[in-house]
Amino acid sequence: MNITKDAAVTISYKVTSPQGKPLDHGDMAYLHGGYENIFPKVEAALDGQAVGFSTTLQLSVEDAFGP
């Protein structure tokens, strides 16, 4: 099953500083489809992906929280 609008998605994540220092990690679930439940850049990267997909994203402050 691929991630599409209205799919319930569970992800495991790890947040690091630009230098690679661990800052946070965990699991979370959200409803996919533009409901502002997760950062837009993360949701865009997951759209259409299948179970087991893995990626690394770099988010700027603006990507996460806006201007």
C-alpha positions as MATLAB code, in Angstrom:
seq = 'MNITKDAAVTISYKVTSPQGKPLDHGDMAYLHGGYENIFPKVEAALDGQAVGFSTTLQLSVEDAFGP';
ca = [
       0.000    0.000    0.000;
       1.362    3.407   -0.929;
       0.898    6.597    1.059;
      -1.971    8.616   -0.411;
      -4.486   11.210    0.800;
      -6.296   10.140    3.973;
      -3.825    7.331    4.732;
      -2.900    6.874    8.386;
       0.904    6.948    8.413;
       3.307    5.946   11.176;
       6.928    7.034   10.924;
      10.088    6.614   12.937;
      12.274    9.702   12.876;
      15.657   10.953   14.013;
      16.587   14.642   14.229;
      20.216   15.740   14.164;
      22.009   19.067   14.063;
      23.799   20.071   10.834;
      26.941   18.674   12.455;
      25.269   15.282   13.051;
      24.657   15.652   16.795;
      21.525   13.698   17.836;
      18.744   16.038   19.011;
      15.563   13.926   19.064;
      14.104   10.620   17.894;
      10.854    8.730   18.153;
       7.752    7.464   16.403;
       4.659    9.383   15.362;
       1.438    8.851   13.450;
      -0.457   11.367   11.339;
      -3.218   11.584    8.718;
      -1.627   12.193    5.308;
      -3.108   14.606    2.805;
      -2.379   18.246    3.518;
      -3.997   18.505    6.936;
      -0.951   20.286    8.392;
      -0.252   17.395   10.779;
       3.411   17.229    9.776;
       5.923   19.548    8.079;
       4.944   19.993    4.393;
       8.413   19.010    3.106;
       8.227   15.735    5.061;
       4.716   14.994    3.796;
       5.786   15.712    0.201;
       8.721   13.300    0.531;
       6.419   10.545    1.813;
       3.620   11.025   -0.742;
       3.252    7.942   -2.924;
       5.884    5.929   -1.056;
       5.438    2.329    0.110;
       5.865    0.686    3.497;
       9.544    0.524    4.450;
      10.529    3.681    2.568;
      13.473    5.507    4.127;
      14.883    8.944    3.353;
      17.011   11.718    4.766;
      15.732   15.295    4.603;
      17.305   18.600    5.487;
      14.786   21.081    6.861;
      15.592   24.735    7.293;
      13.833   26.743    9.981;
      11.573   28.120    7.235;
      10.729   24.582    6.035;
       9.635   23.670    9.531;
       8.099   26.847   10.912;
       7.708   29.319    8.040;
       9.308   32.730    7.553;
];
